[in-house]
Every structure is written in structure tokens, then in C-alpha cells.
Amino acid sequence: MGQSSSNASGLPRALIAALPLSVAVTIASELAQVLLQAPGPDMALAFGAASELTWAFLVTAWLPCTVLITQAGVLAWARRRPTHRRGAAVAVLLLSLLQGGLVHVALTAETQLGDYSLLWFVTLGFGVMQAGAFVAAGSVITAAAFDSHPRARLALRRGAAAVFALGAAATWMINYVWYPSFYLPSEALSVFVLLCAVTAFALVGTEARVRRTMLVSGGALILFCGAGLLVPSLRLAARPSVYQHSALGRALGIRQALAREAERGTRLLPEASRQRELRPDPDGLARFAEFSRLPPLPDDFALGDHDVVYILSESFRYEETSLADPSLETTPVLADFARQSMTFSHATSPSIGTFPSLTALLSMTTPSFAAVDVPPSFWTGRLRADATTAPEVLAEDGYETFWAGHNFQGVFDTALLGVRERFEETHLIEIPHDEPTPNDEDIANAAIATIRRHRAADRRFFGLIFFSAPHDAYRAHDPGLPSARPIDRYRQELRFVDEQIGRVLDELQRDGGDERTVVIISGDHGEAFGEHRFDYHSTSVHQEQSRVPLLVHVPGLAPAEVHLPTSNTYVLPWLLLRGPRAAREAAERVIREDLGPLFRDTEGAVLVEMVSRRYQRTALRYPHYTLIHDLFGDVTRIYDTDRDPGEQEDLGPLDPGLRQRFRARIEGYRRARFEGQRFVFIEPLPSRR
């Protein structure tokens, strides 16, 4: 018993020593991988990568590290209270499972994994792997409680070894066989924690059998991991590719990208307007007709003979509407309106936040090609005075223009600037700070009153009606419907905004008005509910935050459904091509100078862009594949959307041929983007409150 106590006395110190040692070894390992990928010696890169690693392991991972230290504390406490050692062993085991999970979750946020069942299975693998070492450690102190039960002590040690072996095998098999695109430093940390812990236990143990057991276990682990690197079926060739998606990989990519651009000026982080170098596309109109997936308008259609109403809603996720799933019964008005409209089931918004999407829609182009100033908070910004917008050119052609919508907490006067001025008339519902969200009934009332007034004056008008109900925070409107979960309340908000849209449509159709009105219904972006680790919006260009309803009613155009990718950005230039002179010339110009070149250089991609100082990511959507490209890291995820509509399994690391196939399109996009972008980064907007 004395030997066991002696062993136990060193265990807390060994565990505490194992943590910084394992972190240091992991940092050195990861730093070496980064520097080996660098084009040459670079102290700035080394310092930056070391900073990223220190942040990842000492800041991001503070909670799992705290749990690890707590385990050491439990062992120290158990050494002083022999009667509680069994309970301490159980506590160490449970804390190990928690610690493994926390390491996994904390250090893999950048992977944006979304399959929760697999995610937690992988987490369990990490936890069991961690638990194996600590159960083995716990067995040393617990052995004192089983001195009179040698069979129980032997069973405990064998059980610890089995748990350790199974946990290690499960972790490696899950990572490299079932989900080979899953890799981040958390795995390295887990391995090094175990190696350091086993080494520490071997050194502090006074019992020769304990030392031998620990050394054999550590050697077996090293051989196991090393063998894994040599087994072709484990597809470890994918590891370097996926590694680039980690925080470290992105740091390296940013450093290299900025270095490449230094000679010609920084295009990733433009701080001043510059002369565009993008070649106009003389075949832009033909390309637009092919890749916008919008049908030809009737031969006798003239936009100047019609009013135009664009109904937009915040956070309008397509999958949660009755258009995608009639059983939800969330948008019966939209489902009915679809019978007399063009309906697009794979339409996207231009971005995943209100300001970048709204300014792109009005400018009829992409967020990076819109003339906007982007502060550090990318959801805010300013549409510059030199921007050309659809309502302004229609006003030149004699249209009266109005905007009815929300001004929640005064955002369009303080944070989302330059939009209000594009309309001759605005009816923005002011909502105080103590109100959760605007009342869309008031927005519908303002829109209906404005439509009636313009109709009575017999003047052509363009109206933007912007509802906000589906935006968080979600409210329950009907006590008879489910409301416990956020998704339940969100669906109630969809029903509510659908009712308000119905009221506006009823007004437009009154006295045959639908025969002289073009109506567009869509969303400024989608909404996430935990997919890819995110809620709400403005965080990811994946489909849940960018896929929106799109319904277009044009008098004389037969109803139809289109199941190919398109964007609600394309609708206004498509219509303006058949408009009066100023509108037509503006549409031709934006297609020739912006949309056409993008279609040309990406071979027809529909784009969703996220433009900020921290993240610049773009989704390039094709009929069967979606590419999600990180401009900083110059890395791309590839999803087969026929098999994987939720965009969960990145095929890029597994299929070099697929990567090569799409590389030219990515390079075309980057070239067009950098040669044609109009946005600039600015300092924070001055407060107007």
C-alpha cells in the first residue's frame, strides 16, 4: 500500500505537468507544419502562427484545460482521503469524457461541422481516448482501495487498458475513415496529452510494474499512430488539404495571400477606390440569359407600362416555407401566389446579412462589386453616392419610388447608411430600443396606403416593401401552435409575415391591378438553426443562410417552376432590360461590366459573398455542386448538392480530380473579383445618436 500511495503522491504533479508539456509539444508540431508549407523563412509568419496557436490552446481552449486541471485536483484530493478513491476514479472518468468533448468542440469551431450525430460520436471518441489515460492513472490510486480484492484490481486495470485502446482506435478510425475531412489541432492535443501523461506516470511511478505498463502503453500508442500514417486506406493524403481550413491554415493562407498581393497593392483589404481592371463582356447579355435561369419575357412586355413592387422579408429561409414543405403550412399565401408566378426553388440572396444583400439587390450586382464602404462590423456600412441603383434610374424614367419597411432601433439612420436616399418617399417604422422587433402590420398598412395613393394619381411606381418579422428575436403569435423551440417561434413568424404579404397582394390585385403590376417576393437572406455550428445569419455562406424564396409575377408570363440555381439579384436587371431608356442602359451596363464577366470567368456560377475584414468567403453555386471558397486562405470546399443538399461532406480532400476540375473556376472568380471590386474598408461609422 505504501508503494501505491507513493505512486499516487506524484500523480497530481504528473497530470499538471502533462498539460503545459502537451500544449507546448502540440504548438511546436503545428507550428512546424505551418512553417514547412511557407515559401521560405519568415519570422513574421512564425510569430503570427505561434500567436494563433497560443490563442487556440490557452484562450479558446481554456475550459477543457480547466477541466484537465480539475482532474489533477480530484486526484490530489483522493490521495488525502483513501475512503473516497473509488468516487474519485469515477469523477476522473466523467471529467475525462467532458474534457475530450470540450477540446473537440472548442478547437474545431472553424470546421463548421453540422452533422450532430457524427459530431458527438467523434466527441465521445476524444473523450474515451482521454479517459483511457486517466482511468489508468486513477487505477493506481484506486488500487489502494482494492488491496483486499486483487481480482477487482486486475479487472480495473484491464478495463482501463481496454477503454484506452478502444478509444484510441475509435478516434482514429472516425477521423480518417468515416470522416476523413475532419482534422484540427484538437486531435494532436489529445494525442500529446496522452503521450505526456503516460510518460509522466512512468517517470513518477516507483513500482516497476507500473513503469513498465506505462512505457509499453506509450510505446504502443506511438506505434499505433505511426502505423496510421502508413496505411493507405486511411487516406491521410487528405490531411494537408483539410488542415488549411483550421485557424492556423487560414493564418498561413492570409499571410501568403497578402504577400502575393503586396507588389500590386492589397486587394484583399482595399482601403481606397481604385481603377477597375475587369474586362467588360461583349457577350454579357447572352451569358446573362443563359446563366441567370430567368425566362424570356413576353414579346409585347414593356416595363414602362407596369408598376413594380419588390416584397422583401428579413431572414426568409426557403426550407421552412410551404413552398419547400407544404406540410409545414407556414406560408399558405406564398403557396397560392406560386400558382400564378415563376417560382425558383434554388434561389439565393447575394449575401447573408441585410446591408450587403440590400445594397447588392438595389445596385443589381454582387456585394463586392457594389459601391459600398464596409466598417469592421460588416453587417453595417454605407452605400456611396456614386452607386447606381434601380430605384434611381426608374425615377429618371418617370417612376415614383417608395420604400415601406422597418427602421429597427434607427439602424437605417445610424448603421445602414446611403439606402434611404435612393427613394423619393420612405415610410420606415421607427421602433424604440425596448421593443423586440417591428410590427409588420404597421409596415403593411403603410405600404397599402402608399399604393392606393399612387394608384389614385395614376402614376407608375416602384415600391420596396421590407418586412422584418422572421428576424430574431422570434415571437409566438398563436398560443395554439408550438412555441417551445426557437424553430417553432420562427415558423410562427413566417406565418405572420405571410399574412402581411397576403394583405399587400390583395391590395395590388384589387380592381384588376395585378394585370399591370410586376411583383417580386424574396428574402434578404436565410436563417440558421445550428447547421454548421451557427444560429441566425451573417456567419456562413452555406445554403441555410443564403437560400431564399423567389417568386416573380409578370403579367403575360406563364407560371412555371425553375429548379436551377439563380439569385434574386438578377431579377431587377432582367426587368430593366425591357424598361425605358435610363433603366435599360443601366441594366445593360451592369450586365456587361459586372454580371457578364463573372459568369464568363466562373463558367456560370451563382455567387453568395461574405465581405469583411476577418472573413471573405464566397459560395459558387452550380446545378450539381457548390463550392465554398475562402479568399484569405485560398482554400475551397466542394459539395455534391444532389447527394448532400445540406452541404455537410467536403469532397475536396478526397478527390484531387474534382479539385482540379473546379480550380480554374475558382481562379477565374478570384481574378474577376480582384479586378472588379468596388467596395472599400473604412473605420467604424461615426455615431449619429
C-alpha positions in Angstrom: 0.0 0.0 0.0 3.0 2.3 0.6 4.1 1.9 -2.9 0.6 2.8 -4.2 0.5 5.8 -2.0 3.9 6.9 -3.2 2.7 6.5 -6.8 -0.4 8.4 -6.0 1.5 11.3 -4.4 3.2 12.0 -7.7 0.2 11.7 -9.9 -1.3 15.2 -9.5 2.1 16.7 -10.2 2.4 14.5 -13.3 -1.0 15.5 -14.6 -0.4 19.2 -14.0 3.0 18.8 -15.8 1.4 16.9 -18.6 -0.9 19.8 -19.6 1.7 22.5 -20.4 4.1 20.0 -21.8 1.4 18.6 -24.2 0.4 22.1 -25.2 4.0 23.1 -25.9 4.6 19.9 -27.9 1.4 20.4 -29.9 2.2 24.1 -30.6 5.6 23.1 -31.8 4.2 20.4 -34.0 1.5 22.6 -35.5 4.0 25.5 -36.0 6.3 23.2 -37.8 3.5 22.1 -40.2 2.7 25.7 -40.9 6.3 26.8 -41.5 7.0 23.8 -43.7 4.3 25.0 -46.0 5.6 28.5 -46.2 7.6 29.6 -49.3 10.7 30.5 -47.2 11.9 31.6 -43.8 9.6 34.2 -42.4 9.8 35.4 -38.8 6.5 37.4 -39.1 4.7 34.2 -40.2 6.3 32.2 -37.4 5.3 34.8 -34.8 1.8 35.0 -36.3 1.3 31.3 -36.3 2.7 30.9 -32.8 0.2 33.6 -31.7 -2.7 31.8 -33.4 -1.6 28.6 -31.6 -1.3 30.2 -28.2 -4.7 31.8 -28.7 -6.2 28.4 -29.7 -4.8 26.4 -26.8 -4.6 29.0 -24.0 -7.7 31.1 -24.7 -10.1 29.2 -26.9 -9.4 26.0 -25.0 -9.4 27.5 -21.5 -12.5 25.5 -20.5 -11.1 22.0 -21.4 -7.8 23.0 -19.9 -9.6 23.9 -16.7 -11.3 20.5 -16.6 -7.9 18.9 -17.0 -6.5 20.8 -14.1 -9.7 19.9 -12.1 -8.9 16.2 -12.8 -5.5 16.7 -11.2 -7.1 18.3 -8.2 -9.5 15.4 -7.8 -6.6 13.0 -7.8 -4.8 15.1 -5.2 -7.9 15.2 -3.0 -8.3 11.5 -3.4 -4.8 10.9 -2.2 -5.6 12.5 1.1 -9.0 10.7 1.5 -8.4 7.0 0.8 -12.1 6.1 1.6 -13.2 8.3 -1.4 -10.9 6.9 -4.0 -13.5 4.9 -5.9 -15.6 8.0 -6.2 -12.6 10.0 -7.3 -11.9 7.4 -10.0 -15.4 7.7 -11.3 -15.2 11.5 -11.2 -11.9 11.5 -13.2 -13.6 9.2 -15.8 -16.6 11.5 -16.2 -14.4 14.6 -16.3 -12.3 12.9 -19.0 -15.3 12.4 -21.2 -16.3 16.1 -20.7 -12.7 17.2 -21.3 -12.4 15.3 -24.5 -15.7 16.8 -25.8 -14.7 20.3 -24.8 -11.4 20.0 -26.5 -13.1 18.8 -29.6 -15.8 21.5 -29.7 -13.5 24.4 -28.7 -10.8 23.7 -31.2 -12.9 22.7 -34.2 -15.2 25.7 -34.5 -13.6 26.7 -37.8 -14.5 23.4 -39.4 -18.2 24.3 -39.2 -19.3 20.7 -39.0 -23.0 20.2 -38.9 -23.8 16.5 -38.6 -24.6 16.5 -34.9 -24.9 12.7 -34.5 -21.5 12.2 -36.0 -20.1 15.2 -34.2 -20.9 13.9 -30.8 -19.8 10.4 -31.7 -16.4 11.9 -32.6 -16.5 13.9 -29.4 -17.1 10.7 -27.5 -14.1 9.2 -29.2 -11.9 12.0 -28.0 -13.4 11.7 -24.5 -12.8 8.0 -24.3 -9.3 8.4 -25.6 -8.6 10.9 -22.9 -10.5 8.8 -20.3 -8.3 5.8 -21.0 -5.2 7.5 -19.7 -6.9 8.9 -16.7 -8.6 5.7 -15.8 -5.2 4.1 -16.0 -4.0 6.8 -13.7 -7.0 6.5 -11.4 -6.4 2.8 -11.2 -3.1 3.4 -9.5 -4.7 5.4 -6.6 -7.8 3.2 -6.7 -5.7 0.1 -6.3 -5.2 1.0 -2.6 -8.9 0.6 -2.1 -8.8 -2.8 -3.6 -5.8 -4.3 -1.8 -8.0 -7.0 -0.4 -9.7 -7.6 -3.8 -6.9 -8.5 -6.2 -9.4 -9.7 -8.8 -11.2 -6.4 -8.8 -7.9 -4.5 -9.1 -6.8 -6.7 -12.0 -10.2 -6.2 -13.7 -10.0 -2.4 -13.2 -6.6 -2.3 -14.8 -7.6 -4.5 -17.7 -10.7 -2.4 -18.2 -8.7 0.8 -18.2 -6.4 -0.7 -20.9 -9.4 -1.8 -23.0 -11.1 1.6 -22.7 -7.9 3.3 -23.7 -7.3 1.0 -26.7 -10.9 1.2 -27.9 -11.0 5.0 -27.5 -7.8 5.5 -29.5 -8.9 3.2 -32.2 -12.4 4.8 -32.4 -10.9 8.3 -32.6 -8.5 7.5 -35.4 -11.0 5.4 -37.4 -13.7 8.0 -37.2 -11.3 10.8 -38.2 -9.6 9.1 -41.1 -12.0 6.6 -42.5 -15.6 7.6 -41.7 -15.0 11.3 -41.8 -11.6 12.0 -43.4 -12.1 15.7 -43.8 -12.1 16.1 -40.0 -8.8 17.4 -38.7 -7.7 20.2 -36.4 -5.1 20.6 -33.6 -7.5 19.2 -31.1 -6.6 15.7 -32.3 -2.9 16.5 -31.9 -3.6 17.9 -28.4 -5.4 14.7 -27.4 -2.5 12.5 -28.6 0.1 14.6 -26.9 -1.8 14.8 -23.7 -1.9 11.1 -23.6 1.8 10.7 -24.5 2.9 13.2 -21.9 0.6 11.8 -19.3 1.8 8.2 -19.9 5.4 9.4 -19.8 4.9 11.4 -16.6 3.2 8.4 -14.9 6.0 6.2 -16.0 8.6 8.6 -14.5 6.9 9.1 -11.2 5.9 5.5 -10.6 8.1 3.7 -8.0 6.6 0.4 -8.7 8.5 -1.3 -11.6 5.3 -3.0 -12.9 3.6 0.4 -13.2 6.5 1.9 -15.1 6.7 -1.0 -17.4 2.9 -0.8 -18.1 3.0 2.9 -18.8 6.1 2.7 -21.1 4.5 -0.2 -23.0 1.3 1.7 -23.3 3.0 4.8 -24.5 5.1 2.9 -27.0 2.0 1.1 -28.3 0.3 4.4 -28.8 3.2 5.9 -30.7 3.4 2.8 -32.9 -0.4 2.9 -33.4 -0.4 6.5 -34.5 2.7 6.0 -36.7 1.2 2.9 -38.3 -1.9 5.0 -39.1 0.3 7.3 -41.2 1.4 4.4 -43.3 -1.9 2.8 -44.0 -3.1 3.9 -47.5 -6.8 3.1 -46.7 -6.8 5.8 -44.0 -6.5 8.4 -46.8 -4.1 10.6 -44.8 -3.2 12.4 -48.0 -6.4 14.4 -47.3 -4.9 15.8 -44.1 -2.8 18.7 -45.6 -5.7 19.9 -47.7 -8.2 19.9 -44.8 -5.5 21.3 -42.4 -5.8 24.6 -44.4 -9.3 25.1 -43.0 -8.0 25.4 -39.5 -7.3 28.7 -37.8 -3.6 28.1 -38.4 -4.1 27.1 -42.0 -6.1 30.3 -42.6 -3.4 32.4 -40.9 -0.8 30.9 -43.3 -3.1 31.5 -46.2 -3.8 35.1 -45.2 -0.1 35.7 -44.8 0.8 34.2 -48.2 -2.1 35.9 -50.0 -1.1 39.3 -48.7 2.5 38.7 -49.6 1.4 37.8 -53.2 -0.7 40.9 -53.5 1.9 43.3 -51.9 3.6 44.2 -55.2 0.3 45.2 -56.9 -1.4 46.7 -53.8 -3.6 45.0 -51.3 -6.8 43.8 -53.0 -8.0 41.6 -50.1 -8.2 44.6 -47.8 -8.8 47.6 -50.1 -8.9 50.9 -48.2 -9.4 53.2 -51.2 -11.2 53.1 -54.5 -9.1 52.1 -57.5 -9.4 51.9 -61.2 -11.2 48.8 -62.3 -9.3 46.4 -64.5 -12.0 43.9 -65.2 -12.7 43.5 -68.9 -16.3 44.1 -69.9 -18.0 41.1 -71.6 -19.4 41.9 -75.0 -21.4 38.7 -74.8 -22.7 39.5 -71.4 -26.4 39.7 -72.4 -26.2 36.2 -73.9 -24.4 34.9 -70.9 -26.9 36.5 -68.5 -29.8 35.0 -70.5 -28.2 31.6 -70.1 -26.9 31.6 -66.5 -29.5 33.7 -64.7 -32.1 31.0 -65.4 -34.7 33.7 -65.9 -37.1 33.0 -68.8 -37.6 35.3 -71.8 -40.1 38.0 -71.1 -43.2 38.2 -73.4 -42.5 39.9 -76.7 -45.1 42.6 -76.0 -43.9 43.2 -72.5 -42.8 46.8 -71.7 -41.7 47.6 -68.2 -42.8 51.2 -68.6 -46.4 50.0 -68.7 -46.2 48.3 -65.3 -45.8 49.1 -61.7 -43.1 47.2 -59.9 -43.4 46.0 -56.3 -40.5 44.2 -54.6 -41.6 42.5 -51.4 -38.6 41.5 -49.2 -38.5 39.8 -45.8 -35.8 39.5 -43.3 -34.4 36.0 -42.5 -36.7 34.3 -45.1 -35.4 30.7 -45.2 -36.7 28.7 -48.1 -36.7 25.3 -46.5 -39.1 26.4 -43.8 -41.7 27.7 -46.2 -44.7 25.9 -47.6 -43.0 26.1 -51.0 -40.4 23.6 -49.8 -42.6 21.6 -47.4 -46.3 22.0 -47.7 -46.9 20.1 -44.5 -45.4 23.0 -42.5 -48.2 25.3 -43.5 -46.0 28.3 -42.8 -46.7 30.3 -45.9 -50.0 29.4 -47.5 -50.2 32.8 -49.2 -46.9 32.2 -51.0 -48.0 28.7 -51.9 -51.2 30.2 -53.5 -49.3 33.0 -55.2 -46.8 30.5 -56.7 -49.7 29.1 -58.9 -49.7 32.4 -60.8 -45.9 33.1 -60.7 -42.5 32.0 -61.7 -41.1 30.1 -58.7 -37.4 29.4 -58.2 -36.6 26.6 -55.7 -32.8 27.2 -55.7 -32.6 31.0 -55.5 -30.1 32.6 -53.2 -29.6 36.1 -51.8 -26.4 37.9 -52.8 -25.1 37.8 -49.2 -26.0 36.7 -45.7 -26.7 40.0 -44.0 -29.2 42.8 -44.5 -26.9 45.6 -45.6 -24.7 43.7 -48.1 -27.8 41.9 -49.6 -30.0 45.0 -49.8 -27.3 47.2 -51.4 -26.4 44.5 -53.9 -30.1 44.0 -54.8 -30.6 47.7 -55.4 -27.3 48.0 -57.2 -28.2 44.9 -59.3 -24.7 43.4 -58.8 -22.7 41.4 -56.2 -21.7 42.7 -52.8 -18.0 43.0 -53.8 -19.0 45.0 -56.9 -21.4 47.3 -55.1 -20.0 50.8 -54.3 -20.1 50.4 -50.5 -17.9 51.3 -47.6 -17.5 48.4 -45.1 -16.7 49.1 -41.5 -15.2 46.5 -39.2 -18.8 45.3 -38.3 -19.5 44.1 -41.8 -23.3 43.9 -41.4 -23.2 47.7 -41.2 -21.9 50.1 -44.0 -22.6 52.9 -46.3 -23.8 52.9 -49.9 -21.7 55.5 -51.6 -23.1 58.4 -53.5 -21.6 57.2 -56.8 -23.6 53.9 -56.7 -26.2 53.4 -59.4 -29.4 51.9 -58.1 -32.6 50.6 -59.7 -35.0 53.0 -57.9 -32.9 56.0 -59.0 -32.8 55.1 -62.7 -36.5 54.2 -62.7 -37.1 57.7 -61.1 -35.2 59.2 -64.1 -37.7 57.4 -66.3 -40.7 58.9 -64.5 -41.4 56.3 -61.9 -42.4 57.4 -58.4 -40.4 55.4 -55.9 -41.1 54.5 -52.3 -39.8 52.2 -49.5 -42.0 50.9 -46.7 -40.2 49.0 -44.1 -38.7 48.9 -40.6 -36.2 51.1 -39.0 -35.5 48.9 -36.0 -33.6 51.0 -33.4 -32.9 53.5 -36.1 -30.4 51.3 -38.0 -31.0 52.9 -41.4 -30.0 56.3 -39.8 -27.0 55.1 -37.8 -25.5 51.9 -39.2 -27.0 51.0 -42.6 -26.4 54.3 -44.5 -27.0 55.5 -48.0 -30.1 53.4 -48.8 -32.8 55.7 -47.7 -31.7 58.5 -50.0 -32.3 56.3 -53.1 -36.1 56.5 -52.7 -38.2 59.6 -53.2 -40.5 58.6 -50.4 -39.8 56.4 -47.4 -42.1 55.1 -44.7 -39.8 53.4 -42.2 -41.5 52.3 -39.0 -39.5 53.6 -36.0 -39.1 51.0 -33.2 -37.7 52.0 -29.8 -34.9 50.1 -28.2 -37.2 48.4 -25.7 -39.3 46.8 -28.4 -38.2 43.3 -29.6 -38.9 43.7 -33.3 -41.1 46.0 -35.5 -44.7 45.2 -36.1 -45.1 44.1 -39.7 -48.8 45.1 -39.6 -47.7 48.7 -39.5 -45.4 48.1 -42.4 -48.2 46.5 -44.4 -50.5 49.4 -43.5 -48.0 52.0 -44.7 -47.4 50.1 -48.0 -51.1 49.7 -48.7 -51.8 53.4 -48.1 -48.9 54.4 -50.4 -50.0 52.0 -53.1 -53.6 53.4 -53.0 -52.3 56.9 -53.2 -50.1 56.2 -56.3 -52.9 54.3 -58.0 -55.3 57.1 -57.4 -52.9 59.5 -59.0 -52.4 57.1 -62.0 -48.7 57.3 -61.8 -46.2 54.5 -62.4 -44.4 53.5 -59.2 -41.6 51.2 -57.9 -42.1 50.1 -54.3 -39.8 48.2 -52.0 -41.7 46.7 -49.1 -39.4 45.2 -46.4 -40.9 43.1 -43.7 -38.9 42.1 -40.6 -40.9 39.5 -38.5 -38.8 36.4 -39.1 -35.7 38.2 -37.8 -34.6 37.2 -34.3 -35.8 37.5 -31.6 -38.7 35.3 -32.7 -42.1 35.8 -31.1 -45.0 33.5 -30.8 -48.2 34.9 -32.3 -50.6 31.9 -31.8 -50.9 30.2 -28.4 -52.4 27.2 -30.1 -49.2 26.5 -32.1 -45.9 25.0 -30.8 -43.6 27.7 -29.4 -41.1 25.9 -27.1 -38.2 25.8 -29.5 -36.7 28.7 -31.5 -37.7 27.0 -34.8 -41.3 26.8 -33.6 -41.4 30.5 -32.9 -39.6 31.2 -36.2 -42.3 29.3 -38.1 -44.9 31.3 -36.3 -43.2 34.5 -37.5 -43.2 33.1 -41.1 -47.0 32.6 -40.8 -47.3 36.2 -39.5 -45.3 37.7 -42.3 -47.1 35.6 -44.8 -50.4 37.1 -43.7 -49.0 40.6 -44.1 -47.7 39.8 -47.6 -51.2 38.5 -48.4 -52.7 41.8 -47.3 -50.4 43.7 -49.7 -51.1 41.2 -52.6 -54.9 41.7 -52.0 -54.4 45.4 -52.4 -52.3 45.0 -55.6 -54.9 42.7 -57.1 -57.8 45.0 -56.3 -59.7 46.3 -59.4 -57.5 44.2 -61.7 -54.3 45.8 -60.5 -52.4 42.6 -60.9 -52.6 42.9 -64.7 -50.5 46.0 -64.6 -48.1 45.1 -61.7 -44.9 43.1 -61.6 -44.5 41.5 -58.2 -41.3 40.0 -56.8 -41.3 38.2 -53.4 -38.0 37.1 -51.8 -35.7 37.4 -48.7 -32.6 39.3 -47.9 -31.0 36.2 -46.5 -31.9 32.9 -44.8 -31.6 31.8 -41.2 -29.6 29.1 -39.5 -30.6 26.8 -36.6 -27.4 25.1 -35.6 -26.3 23.9 -39.0 -22.6 24.2 -39.4 -22.4 25.3 -35.8 -24.3 28.6 -36.3 -27.6 30.2 -35.5 -29.3 33.2 -37.1 -27.4 34.7 -40.0 -24.3 36.8 -41.1 -21.9 34.0 -40.2 -21.8 31.5 -43.1 -22.4 31.4 -46.9 -23.8 27.8 -46.6 -27.3 27.2 -48.0 -29.3 27.6 -44.8 -28.3 31.3 -44.6 -28.5 32.1 -48.3 -31.3 30.1 -49.9 -34.5 32.2 -50.0 -37.9 32.0 -51.7 -38.1 33.8 -55.0 -41.5 34.3 -56.7 -41.9 36.6 -59.7 -45.3 37.5 -61.2 -45.1 39.2 -64.6 -48.4 39.8 -66.4 -48.5 37.7 -69.6 -45.7 35.3 -68.4 -46.9 31.8 -67.8 -46.4 30.3 -64.3 -43.6 27.8 -64.0 -41.1 26.3 -61.6 -37.4 26.5 -62.1 -35.1 24.1 -60.1 -31.7 25.5 -61.1 -29.5 27.9 -59.1 -30.3 31.6 -59.6 -30.1 34.8 -57.5 -32.7 37.4 -56.5 -30.1 39.9 -57.6 -30.8 39.1 -61.3 -34.5 40.0 -61.3 -34.2 43.8 -61.5 -31.7 43.9 -64.3 -33.7 41.3 -66.1 -36.8 43.5 -65.9 -35.0 46.8 -66.6 -33.7 45.4 -69.9 -37.3 45.9 -71.1 -37.7 49.3 -69.4 -37.4 52.9 -70.6 -34.1 54.3 -71.7 -32.4 55.1 -68.4 -33.4 51.8 -66.9 -32.4 49.8 -70.0 -29.0 51.4 -70.2 -28.3 50.9 -66.5 -29.2 47.2 -66.8 -27.1 46.7 -70.0 -24.1 48.4 -68.3 -24.3 46.3 -65.1 -24.6 43.1 -67.1 -21.8 44.0 -69.5 -19.4 45.2 -66.8 -20.3 43.1 -63.7 -22.6 40.1 -64.1 -21.4 39.0 -67.6 -17.7 39.0 -66.7 -18.4 37.0 -63.5 -20.5 34.4 -65.5 -17.7 34.3 -68.1 -14.8 33.8 -65.6 -16.7 31.3 -63.3 -18.4 29.4 -66.1 -21.9 30.4 -64.9 -21.6 30.4 -61.1 -24.3 32.0 -58.9 -22.5 33.8 -56.1 -23.1 34.4 -52.5 -20.5 36.7 -50.9 -19.4 37.5 -47.4 -17.1 40.5 -47.4 -15.5 41.6 -44.1 -12.0 42.2 -42.6 -12.0 38.9 -40.8 -13.7 36.6 -43.3 -14.0 36.8 -47.1 -15.9 33.8 -48.3 -17.9 33.1 -51.4 -20.3 30.3 -52.4 -20.2 29.5 -56.1 -23.4 27.5 -56.9 -23.8 25.3 -59.9 -26.6 22.9 -60.8 -24.9 19.9 -59.1 -22.1 21.3 -57.0 -21.5 24.1 -54.6 -18.0 25.5 -54.0 -17.4 27.5 -50.8 -14.1 29.4 -51.2 -12.1 31.2 -48.5 -10.3 34.1 -50.3 -7.9 34.6 -47.4 -6.8 31.0 -47.1 -7.3 30.3 -50.9 -9.0 27.0 -50.0 -12.2 25.6 -51.3 -14.8 23.1 -50.0 -16.7 21.1 -52.6 -20.2 19.7 -52.0 -22.2 17.5 -54.2 -25.6 19.1 -53.6 -27.5 16.3 -55.3 -26.3 13.8 -52.7 -25.6 16.2 -49.9 -28.1 19.2 -50.1 -27.2 20.2 -46.5 -23.5 20.7 -47.5 -22.0 18.5 -44.8 -19.4 16.4 -46.6 -16.5 18.2 -48.2 -15.3 16.2 -51.2 -12.3 18.3 -52.0 -9.8 16.4 -49.7 -10.9 13.1 -51.1 -10.9 13.8 -54.9 -7.9 15.5 -56.5 -9.6 15.3 -59.8 -12.6 17.2 -58.5 -10.4 19.9 -57.1 -8.5 20.2 -60.4 -11.8 20.4 -62.3 -13.0 23.4 -60.3 -9.7 25.1 -59.7 -9.9 27.1 -63.0 -13.3 28.4 -62.0 -12.0 29.5 -58.6 -9.1 31.2 -60.1 -11.4 32.9 -62.6 -13.6 34.2 -59.7 -10.6 35.5 -57.8 -9.3 37.3 -60.8 -12.6 38.9 -61.7 -13.2 39.7 -58.0 -9.9 41.5 -57.5 -10.0 43.3 -60.9 -13.6 44.5 -60.5 -14.4 45.0 -56.8 -15.7 48.4 -55.8 -16.1 48.0 -52.0 -13.5 49.6 -49.6 -12.9 49.0 -45.9 -13.3 52.0 -43.7 -13.0 52.8 -40.0 -16.2 52.5 -37.8 -19.0 54.7 -38.8 -19.4 57.8 -36.6 -22.2 57.6 -34.1 -25.3 59.6 -35.0 -27.1 59.1 -31.8 
